[in-house]
Amino acid sequence: SADPTVTPSPSATSTPSGTPSTRTPDSGQRGGPERGPRSEQLAEQLASKLGVSQEQVATALAEVWEENRPFAERDPSQPPDPAERDAVLAKALASKLGVDEARVKAAIDQIRAERQAERAAALKERLDAAVQAGTLTKAEADAVQKAIEKGVIHAGR
């Protein structure tokens, strides 16, 4: 599922060996904050839904992610809980933007639902194309769809 997140510009951090690193959270780390078009899109969507400027939202998002950057590598076998992460994000953004926390949470939930619907539609198109091309049977495509819906496999971002 898509994460409505953003990061500030890269900064030097310490690696477990104590050496500085300029690795950014989006440089191959899943579940980490993102940057680029998706973060700009998130800031734009939140700004529109909350009635504040995109610049204010982008700045607040960057601050929130900088303040909540993990100090240690996350255990990949323990994925973060999206609902918990969204609640923390909503509370922090509400405070920074001077907007009611419930409004921020509702906006984040709506953006997440919109992104999930977009991914589901794109997946259906890919599976339908694979069936049309003879790469998958209809039953195989249905099985893939069901496995994703049940959380057995992850369709990616």
N, C-alpha and C positions, 0 to 999 in steps of 0.2 A: 504494500500500500504506500501511497505517496505520503511523504512527510512534509507538512507545511513548515519548512524551516529555512534558515538562511545563516550564513557565517560572515564574520568580518573579514577584512583582508588578512592574508597569511602573516603569521608572526612566528618568531623563533620559539620553539618549545624544546623541552628536554626529552630525550629518548630514555628507555630503561637503563642504557649504559651511561647516561648523564651527559651525552654529547648533544649539542644543539641540533635541531632539525627544523626545516622550514616546510615540512610536510603539511598539507592542508587536509582538513577533515573530509573533503570530497575527493581526495586523490586515491580512490580505490576502496575506501572504507565504507561499507554499507551501513546504513542507519545513522550516519553522521550528517551534520548540517550540509547544505548544498549552497552553491553560489551560481551566478550566471542567470540565464533566462528563466529558470524555474523560480529562483528566489525573487527576481524582479516581478515575475508573474504573481507570486504569492503576495508580495508587498502591494502590488496594484489591486489585487482582488480584496485583500483585507482593507485597504484604504477606501475602496469603493463601498464595501459593506459597512464600514464603521464611520464613514463621513469625516475622515482625517486625510492629510496629505500622504502621498506615496513615500515621500522623503522621510516624514515622521515615522511611518511604519518601518521602512527599511533601516533607519537608524536604531529604532527600538529593537527590531529583530536582531541586528548585529550585536547590540549590547547584551541582549538576553542570552544569545548563544555564546558570547565571550564569557559571560558570568557563569554559565552552566557547562562550560567545556569540561569533559571528563579528565581527571588527572591520570587515569590508568587506561590501558586498552580494555575495551569491552569484551566480555566473554561471548563469542559468536554463538554458543549454544544457548544463551539466555537473551533472546531478542527483547528489546525494550517494549513495554506495553504502550501502544499508541494512545490509548485513552488517558493513561497517566501522564504521558509526555505532553499531550494536548492540554490537559488541565493545568499543568505547570506553566506551559507557554501562555495560555490564556490569562492566568493570574499575573504573570510578569508583564505581559503586554498591556493589560488593563491598567496596571499601576503606572507604567511608563507613559501611556497615551492619555491617561485620565478618562478612560472609557469604562463603562460597567463590565465587570468580568463575565457576566452571563451573555452579553452581546458579543464579546470577543470569542467566547467558547462556541456560541451558535454560528458565528462566521467561520471559524476554523472547521467545525463539523460540516457545514455546508460545502466548503471548499474540498474537504476530504471526500465527501459523497460525490461531488461533481467529478473529481479526479478518478475515483473508483469506477464510476459509470463510463468515463472515457476509456479507461483501460479495459473494461469488460467488453465494450463495443469493438475496440481494436483487436482484442483476442478473438472474438467471434469472427471478425473479418478474416484474420489469419487462419483460423481453423477451417472456415468455409472455403477459403482459397486452397488450402491443403487437400480438402476433400475433392474439390473441383479438379485439381491437378493430379489426383490419384495417389498422392503421397500418404494420405490417411483415409481410412474408411469412415463413414458417418459414425459408426459405433466407436471407433477409436477417438474421433474428435469429441464425441459426447463424453467419453470416459475421461479425457483430458480436462474438459470443462468441469465435470463433476469433481475431479480430484482437486482442482483449483478452488472451486466453491467450498469444498469441505476442509480446505487447509492442508491437504495431504502434500501438495506441491505448491510452490510459490511462482507466480507468473512474472515476477520482476517488476521493475519500475517503468 
